[in-house]
Amino acid sequence: MVEDTETISKTDIASIAKATSAAFASAVAEKLVVAIPRILLLHGPNLNLLGTREPEKYGSTTLAQLESHLTERAAKAGFQLDCLQSNHEGVIVDRIHATRTDGTVACIINAGAFTHTSVALRDAFTGASLTFVEVHITNVHAREEFRHHSFLSAVARGIIVGLGVRGYDLALDFIISEHAAK
């Protein structure tokens, strides 16, 4: 029998237990990664000029304003919105490929001129098995003949054209409703 014992009160035991529980909870929280579903917003060439380029066609909303608005809406619905605009096709292809492992559930894309020229984007979407909605601010079918064909439309989940930047809200609403319960 040990003679050198120290008396510990119930209060001391409670304090030790509380501190240990708090430390344990903190350690677990640091390691715990909550998987927030991601939505990717992609913009192709010249869309960095949104709001200043031909505002009579494309409106006055800037790309930064659009991204901020959609990011806020996505967050309120429990999603993370990742935004990328590039004038370089390969950058967009690489980002689509990355969705295979980064938790992205769907994509909204306005591929700009790549819509009418890029088999590579189409193949990237099919290769990544990524659901996407194609959005165009203007009605491409009421414009020049070369804009009437899309390499993406046949593999898109949906297409929204001619509704201005409101088309992005509709695409986001659709994707949120499709993935909210999953």
C-alpha positions as CSV (number, residue, x, y, z in Angstrom):
1,M,0.0,0.0,0.0
2,V,1.3,3.4,-0.9
3,E,1.5,5.7,2.0
4,D,2.3,8.9,0.0
5,T,-1.1,9.5,-1.4
6,E,-2.5,12.8,-2.2
7,T,-6.1,13.6,-1.6
8,I,-7.9,14.8,-4.7
9,S,-11.2,16.5,-4.3
10,K,-14.3,15.9,-6.5
11,T,-13.8,19.5,-7.7
12,D,-10.2,18.7,-8.8
13,I,-11.3,15.6,-10.6
14,A,-14.1,17.5,-12.4
15,S,-11.6,20.2,-13.4
16,I,-9.1,17.6,-14.7
17,A,-11.9,15.8,-16.7
18,K,-13.1,19.0,-18.2
19,A,-9.6,20.1,-19.2
20,T,-8.9,16.7,-20.7
21,S,-12.2,16.6,-22.6
22,A,-11.6,20.1,-24.0
23,A,-8.0,19.2,-25.1
24,F,-9.3,16.0,-26.7
25,A,-12.1,17.8,-28.5
26,S,-9.7,20.4,-29.7
27,A,-7.3,17.8,-31.0
28,V,-10.1,15.9,-32.8
29,A,-11.4,19.1,-34.3
30,E,-8.0,20.0,-35.7
31,K,-7.9,16.6,-37.5
32,L,-11.5,16.5,-38.6
33,V,-12.1,17.7,-42.1
34,V,-15.7,18.4,-42.9
35,A,-16.3,17.7,-46.6
36,I,-18.2,20.7,-48.0
37,P,-19.4,19.9,-51.5
38,R,-17.8,22.1,-54.1
39,I,-19.2,23.7,-57.2
40,L,-16.8,24.9,-59.9
41,L,-17.5,28.2,-61.8
42,L,-15.5,28.4,-65.0
43,H,-15.1,31.3,-67.4
44,G,-13.3,31.2,-70.7
45,P,-11.5,33.8,-72.8
46,N,-12.4,37.5,-72.6
47,L,-14.9,37.0,-69.7
48,N,-12.4,38.7,-67.5
49,L,-13.6,41.8,-69.3
50,L,-17.2,41.3,-68.2
51,G,-18.9,44.5,-67.2
52,T,-16.7,46.6,-69.5
53,R,-16.7,44.7,-72.8
54,E,-19.7,45.5,-74.9
55,P,-22.0,46.2,-71.9
56,E,-25.0,46.6,-74.3
57,K,-24.6,42.8,-75.0
58,Y,-23.1,41.5,-71.7
59,G,-24.4,44.0,-69.1
60,S,-22.5,46.0,-66.6
61,T,-21.9,43.3,-63.9
62,T,-18.2,42.6,-63.6
63,L,-16.8,39.1,-63.2
64,A,-15.7,39.9,-59.6
65,Q,-19.2,41.1,-58.7
66,L,-20.7,37.9,-60.3
67,E,-18.3,35.6,-58.5
68,S,-18.9,37.3,-55.2
69,H,-22.7,37.1,-55.6
70,L,-22.6,33.4,-56.5
71,T,-20.0,32.5,-53.9
72,E,-22.3,34.1,-51.2
73,R,-25.4,32.2,-52.5
74,A,-23.5,28.9,-52.6
75,A,-22.2,29.3,-49.1
76,K,-25.7,30.0,-47.7
77,A,-26.7,26.7,-49.3
78,G,-23.8,24.8,-47.8
79,F,-21.5,24.7,-50.8
80,Q,-18.1,26.0,-51.6
81,L,-17.9,27.8,-55.0
82,D,-14.5,27.7,-56.6
83,C,-14.0,30.3,-59.4
84,L,-11.6,30.3,-62.3
85,Q,-11.4,32.5,-65.4
86,S,-8.7,31.8,-68.0
87,N,-7.9,32.9,-71.5
88,H,-5.9,29.6,-71.9
89,E,-7.7,26.4,-72.8
90,G,-5.2,24.1,-71.0
91,V,-5.6,25.9,-67.7
92,I,-9.3,25.2,-67.8
93,V,-8.8,21.6,-68.9
94,D,-6.4,21.0,-66.0
95,R,-8.9,22.5,-63.5
96,I,-11.6,20.2,-64.9
97,H,-9.3,17.2,-64.5
98,A,-8.6,18.2,-60.8
99,T,-12.4,17.8,-60.0
100,R,-11.9,14.0,-60.1
101,T,-10.4,14.2,-56.6
102,D,-11.2,17.5,-55.0
103,G,-14.8,17.1,-54.0
104,T,-16.4,19.0,-56.8
105,V,-20.0,17.8,-57.5
106,A,-20.8,20.0,-60.5
107,C,-19.7,22.9,-62.6
108,I,-21.2,26.0,-64.2
109,I,-19.3,27.0,-67.3
110,N,-19.4,29.9,-69.7
111,A,-16.6,28.8,-72.0
112,G,-16.8,31.9,-74.1
113,A,-15.3,31.4,-77.6
114,F,-14.0,27.9,-76.5
115,T,-17.7,26.8,-76.7
116,H,-17.5,26.9,-80.4
117,T,-14.0,25.5,-80.9
118,S,-12.9,23.2,-78.1
119,V,-13.1,19.5,-78.3
120,A,-10.6,19.4,-75.5
121,L,-13.0,21.0,-73.0
122,R,-15.7,18.5,-74.1
123,D,-13.3,15.6,-73.6
124,A,-12.2,16.9,-70.2
125,F,-15.8,17.0,-69.0
126,T,-16.5,13.5,-70.2
127,G,-13.2,12.2,-68.9
128,A,-13.8,13.6,-65.5
129,S,-17.4,12.5,-65.5
130,L,-18.3,16.0,-64.2
131,T,-21.9,17.2,-64.4
132,F,-22.1,20.7,-65.7
133,V,-24.4,23.5,-66.8
134,E,-23.4,25.6,-69.8
135,V,-24.3,29.2,-69.5
136,H,-24.2,32.0,-72.1
137,I,-25.1,35.6,-71.2
138,T,-26.4,36.4,-74.7
139,N,-28.6,34.3,-76.9
140,V,-25.9,32.7,-79.0
141,H,-28.5,31.5,-81.5
142,A,-29.5,35.1,-82.3
143,R,-25.9,36.0,-83.1
144,E,-23.4,35.1,-85.8
145,E,-23.7,31.7,-87.4
146,F,-20.4,30.4,-86.0
147,R,-21.7,30.9,-82.5
148,H,-24.7,28.6,-83.1
149,H,-22.6,25.4,-82.5
150,S,-21.4,24.3,-79.1
151,F,-19.0,21.4,-78.6
152,L,-20.2,21.3,-75.0
153,S,-24.0,21.2,-75.3
154,A,-24.3,17.6,-76.2
155,V,-22.6,16.5,-72.9
156,A,-24.0,19.3,-70.7
157,R,-26.7,18.5,-68.1
158,G,-28.4,21.7,-69.1
159,I,-27.9,24.9,-71.2
160,I,-29.0,28.4,-70.3
161,V,-28.7,31.1,-73.0
162,G,-29.8,34.6,-73.4
163,L,-30.9,35.5,-69.9
164,G,-28.0,37.7,-69.0
165,V,-26.1,37.1,-65.7
166,R,-29.4,35.8,-64.3
167,G,-28.6,32.5,-66.1
168,Y,-25.8,31.9,-63.5
169,D,-28.3,32.1,-60.7
170,L,-30.6,29.6,-62.4
171,A,-27.7,27.2,-63.0
172,L,-26.6,27.5,-59.4
173,D,-30.2,26.9,-58.2
174,F,-30.4,23.8,-60.3
175,I,-27.1,22.4,-59.1
176,I,-27.9,23.1,-55.4
177,S,-31.3,21.4,-55.8
178,E,-29.7,18.4,-57.4
179,H,-27.0,18.0,-54.8
180,A,-28.4,19.4,-51.6
181,A,-29.7,16.1,-50.2
182,K,-26.7,14.0,-51.4
